[in-house]
Amino acid sequence: MEAIEFIRNYETYLYEIEQVVKPEHQSAIERLRENDPHDLVKPDTWFQGENNARGYVWGLFLHPADVYYGRGDAILKERERIKQMTLSRRKNRYFLQKLTPIT
């Protein structure tokens, strides 16, 4: 799935989340609606499939209970740590691949 399809389906993904979340927590969905989907993905972004794109949007969602119990900042920090580790791992793998001679 290309970025343009993701942008087209962004509202659908938010609607799916909205169906699951309790009415008193709809403000979290409204904050996600304020995000411009063009800012979330680069034009060359490609998702493996529909489920990966849907999972990306679900990953942006921070559950209201987590915020209420004070876990919101810790969850966001953990997500950022995992993201940095993943990027570092990919970069290392790329450089190792470039350094390895082809025989």
PyMOL commands that set and color helices and strands:
alter all, ss='L'
color gray80, all
select helices_A, chain A and resi 3-20+23-34+37-40+50-60+64-68+72-99
alter helices_A, ss='H'
color red, helices_A
deselect
rebuild
show_as cartoon
